[in-house]
């Protein structure tokens, strides 16, 4: 990754996400009975970063980060901005 991030850097950015970074919900095509992915886009180091995650509902809830990379396309629609 061009950001030169380690695992802790990614975790820190996930905890720093704000509602203004939210873009849309995305169904899980492999496990349609599970919760939708939440898609965010955040500017980090002057790059738009695409973040797709899911909060898994288990005995001890946890966060599953599916994607964290430079966005392939420009995202312009943010419903909470």
N, C-alpha and C positions, 0 to 999 in steps of 0.2 A: 504494500500500500504506500502510496506517495506521501502519506502523512507521517510516516515513521512512528506510528502509534504502537504501544504494547497493549497487553490485555487490560492493565489498570487504567490506561488512558481512555480506552473505549468505555470501561465501566464508569469512569468519572463523567464522560460526556453523556452517557445514558441517564445518570442521576441528575444532570443539569438540564435535561430537556424541559421545555416549557410548552404550554398549550398553544402558544403562537407558532411553534415549530411543527405542529400537527398538520398533516395533509389530507389523509383519508384512511378508511378501513378497507382491508383487502381480504376476501375469503380465503381460507386454507383449502386449496384444491385437493390436497392429498388426504386431509382429515377434515372433511366438511362439517362434522359434528362438533368440532372444537371451536373455540373463540376465534374471531377474526384477527388478522395481523393489524397492527397500528403502524401506519407509515408516517414518518417524520422527515423533514429536510432541515438541515441546520448548516449555517456557514461556519466552517472551521478552517483556519489558516487560509482565508480567502478562497475557499473551495466549497461548493454546495455538496453536502454529504447526505446521501440517501440512507435512511435508517428504517429497517422493518423489524418490528418486534411483536411479541405476544406475551401476555401475562397468563401463564398456565395455572389453572385452578386445580390444585392438589391439596393435600393435607397442609403442607407448608408451601404457600404460593411462591412461585418463582418467575423470573423474567427470562424469556428465550429470545435472544437476538439472532435473527436469521440473516440480516444484511447490515453492513456498515461499510459503505464505500463511496467514492466520488460518484455523484449522480451522472448517469449517462445522458439525461435530457434535462433541460431547464424546467424547474418546477416553479410555477407562478401563482397557483391558486392555493391559498392558505385560508381556510374558513374562519379562523380566529384571529386574523390580523386586520 
